[in-house]
Amino acid sequence: MEMNIYAAPLQGYTDRVWRENHAMVYGDGVTAYYSPFMRVEKGDVRRRDLRDIEQSDSPEAFRLVPQIIFRDVDEFSMLADAVADRGYREIDLNMGCPFPLQTGRGRGTALLRRPDVLAEVAKEMERRRDVTFTVKMRLGMEDSGDWTGVVDILNSMPLARIAVHPRTASQGYAGQLHLDSFGNFVESSAHPVVYNGDLLTSADCQRIISDYPSVSGLMIGRGLLARPSLVAEIRSGEEWDRDRRIAAVKSLHSRLFDHAVECYCGDSQILSKLKPFWEYLEPEIGRKVAKAIRKAGSVTRYREAVAAVK
């Protein structure tokens, strides 16, 4: 498939280690990986967020788009400066986080109801012509039409693209997709639109492309965690058999395991970094094996459980 396909950011899953090793195992089919959002905490950019976007010297380096979340133009400027200072010339603006811890502070999807802040940010973006900006957003907080109140401001921004998850913040990641509202957004946007949401199979991707031929790309999040080979399969037009998928999953996990053992101390820390890898993979590996992995209380027991993945 000759289309831009982006790897969505998921907090706690798609960190630097996962991104680098996913690219090594599955090739260069992903157009760009997005980092989990970077934030301001206690008046400064979080140090661990900065470490997560450190540039790799590896020859397998891939394209990374750092994402920032902010509540006002001051936080936007602080984060944009920190990202640009590290050599990046593309920054994504998070206007889609649904979690109350962020929306309650005016960040994420809550920005759809804060046109005054977005207007200030738009002016600040104009002063940063050496940076390409993109947006990842939802359609609204509780109302899938909230976007209509800020679409003119979005259209005035110098954006390369807008990725849209067609749900509201109140829905989280479940419930009806508001595809009619998404279609209206596509027609109203002055910028290229990328579709994001519930892309779990190649058929899902093909359906969106067929139904919305004007979309400029796809963004896959949970689908790529549940089937890490998904983009490679879409690009090749060939569905991998289960043996091949499992072999690649175990190869990716082996890399993540080696890194965790090298960088973390004690079974608890190591397992806390590794167990999330399997959370979306239960349909692939089976309920019994997934349960054994979840219940493993030591690295030894964990390795025994993972060895049963076949």
Helices and strands as residue ranges (DSSP letters): E 4-7, H 16-26, E 32-34, E 40-41, E 44-45, H 47-52, E 64-65, E 67-68, H 73-85, E 90-95, H 100-103, G 108-113, H 115-126, E 132-140, G 146-149, H 151-156, E 159-168, G 169-171, H 179-188, E 193-196, H 202-211, E 217-220, H 222-226, H 230-236, H 242-263, H 266-274, G 275-278, H 282-285, H 287-295, H 299-307
